[in-house]
Amino acid sequence: MAKNALRTRLCDMLDIEYPIILAGMGGMGGPVSGPELVAAVSNAGGLGILGCAFLPPQKVEAMIKKTKSLTNKPFGVDTVLPGEVPQTGTTAEFKGELPSVASEQTDFVDKLREELGVPRPRGGKGYLSEMADDTVFSGDLFKEQIDVILEERVPVYAAGLGDPGFMVAEAHARGMKVIGVVGHVRAARRVARSGVDIIVAQGHESGGHVSRIGTMPLVPQVVDAVAPIPVVAAGGIGDGRGLVAALALGAVGVWCGTVFVGTYESIYEDYLKQRIVDGTEDDTQVSRVITGKQARYMKNRLIAAWEKTGLPTLPLPLQPMLILPILDGAYEARMADIVPAPAGQIAGMINELKPAKQVVEEMVEGAKRVLAELSPN
Ligand SMILES: Cc1cc2nc3c(=O)[nH]c(=O)nc-3n(C[C@H](O)[C@H](O)[C@H](O)COP(=O)(O)O)c2cc1C
């Protein structure tokens, strides 16, 4: 019985062995879930998802091709589709706008960089160095990313933010599945109407962009709102107990980020991985300082200083442009207490780095144990 409980509808839909999805993790600093991590999770029986948010289309294509060379199993690609970004524009143009729209914040960031002891960026490998030089944050770029993903017929596309409705019919025509990630019931209803195949309900406990609602209340409400569309739970899930809890809430599987950051295969600076290994459940904080949207990171001095000011943040893409001199300088100097480290509240459960395969295996074994304990006969 325990074995069958883990063989959910999600496994049949995605042709995977276990209902465990590696969350798409891009983040401003470049991909965290890259080809090696994605292939390791897919080869272990879950579904790996490449984090391609904000990456130039050529880089998205290269990552997909690399992943195809590392696994024959299904995998996916995640990008974000924030509605508020300009349709077109280059990074240089967005930066150029800053002094006129946010002079107070620009002056403040200069002073803050000095106060925090962050050296001026020397133009080396900066925080956004994996990104395109231009159109990183425009609607046109987001569409170009989708064109590549459709062209490559990646088995699964996940929209980490926003509504992928415009591409669902084309994806289905190519035999692909589409996932919408949401943090509220309202957004879940919207992406359900757009025809997505699977909805990820991502709660407040998550690393990266967060909902205001906790995973425990969010998941069943989304399940009820979008039935019969299958729902996957995200946020604060890092072991077999979390997997069983998600199934008990009506989800058909889990979408996990932070637990896979704590693997050898994740692309994450070693000193930032160490912060997660050393961190407790109380060492993360939600802030808008990096992207302008609420996101959860390991606590650091930049976030603490920004939150103290009470200054309003700017919308995408202006906030990252504003804060970039601090990020670049800190990144070059490897300042672990300044460089943002997105991570969720399960950071306290990660006490050592592991191979991704082991994370999947332990989650499955742990879930089987819990299921057996819950129904001993
Ligand atoms: C390092 C990191 C980077 C992330 N980047 C993205 C991203 O680019 N796109 C996205 O949809 N979600 C992103 N997320 C959120 C994850 O997809 C996922 O929803 C979240 O990690 C789930 O919560 P957990 O961290 O408690 O497992 C990121 C999370 C982390 C920890």
The ligand as a Tripos MOL2 file, in Angstrom:
@<TRIPOS>MOLECULE
LIG
   31    33     1     0     0
SMALL
NO_CHARGES

@<TRIPOS>ATOM
      1 C1         18.1480   29.3960   -4.9320 C.3       1 LIG1
      2 C2         16.7290   29.4810   -5.3940 C.ar      1 LIG1
      3 C3         16.4460   30.0330   -6.6400 C.ar      1 LIG1
      4 C4         15.1300   30.0800   -7.1030 C.ar      1 LIG1
      5 N1         14.8740   30.5670   -8.3540 N.ar      1 LIG1
      6 C5         13.6400   30.4290   -8.8890 C.ar      1 LIG1
      7 C6         13.3750   30.7400  -10.2560 C.ar      1 LIG1
      8 O1         14.2590   31.1960  -10.9770 O.2       1 LIG1
      9 N2         12.1450   30.4930  -10.7590 N.ar      1 LIG1
     10 C7         11.1470   29.9690   -9.9710 C.ar      1 LIG1
     11 O2         10.0680   29.6960  -10.4800 O.2       1 LIG1
     12 N3         11.3360   29.7400   -8.6580 N.ar      1 LIG1
     13 C8         12.5590   29.9090   -8.1220 C.ar      1 LIG1
     14 N4         12.7790   29.5700   -6.8140 N.ar      1 LIG1
     15 C9         11.6690   29.0260   -6.0180 C.3       1 LIG1
     16 C10        11.5830   27.5100   -6.2520 C.3       1 LIG1
     17 O3         11.1470   27.2590   -7.5710 O.3       1 LIG1
     18 C11        10.6280   26.8050   -5.3030 C.3       1 LIG1
     19 O4          9.3160   27.2480   -5.4980 O.3       1 LIG1
     20 C12        10.9820   26.9260   -3.8380 C.3       1 LIG1
     21 O5         12.3640   26.7260   -3.6690 O.3       1 LIG1
     22 C13        10.1910   25.9060   -3.0250 C.3       1 LIG1
     23 O6         10.3980   26.0440   -1.6610 O.3       1 LIG1
     24 P1         11.6120   25.3160   -0.8600 P.3       1 LIG1
     25 O7         12.7970   26.1440   -1.1590 O.co2     1 LIG1
     26 O8         11.1530   25.4050    0.5500 O.co2     1 LIG1
     27 O9         11.7150   23.9300   -1.3850 O.co2     1 LIG1
     28 C14        14.0750   29.5700   -6.3010 C.ar      1 LIG1
     29 C15        14.3770   29.0290   -5.0420 C.ar      1 LIG1
     30 C16        15.6770   28.9740   -4.5790 C.ar      1 LIG1
     31 C17        15.9420   28.3780   -3.2230 C.3       1 LIG1
@<TRIPOS>BOND
     1     1     2 1
     2     2     3 ar
     3     2    30 ar
     4     3     4 ar
     5     4     5 ar
     6     4    28 ar
     7     5     6 ar
     8     6     7 ar
     9     6    13 1
    10     7     8 2
    11     7     9 ar
    12     9    10 ar
    13    10    11 2
    14    10    12 ar
    15    12    13 ar
    16    13    14 ar
    17    14    15 1
    18    14    28 ar
    19    15    16 1
    20    16    17 1
    21    16    18 1
    22    18    19 1
    23    18    20 1
    24    20    21 1
    25    20    22 1
    26    22    23 1
    27    23    24 1
    28    24    25 2
    29    24    26 1
    30    24    27 1
    31    28    29 ar
    32    29    30 ar
    33    30    31 1
@<TRIPOS>SUBSTRUCTURE
     1 LIG1         1 GROUP 0 **** ****
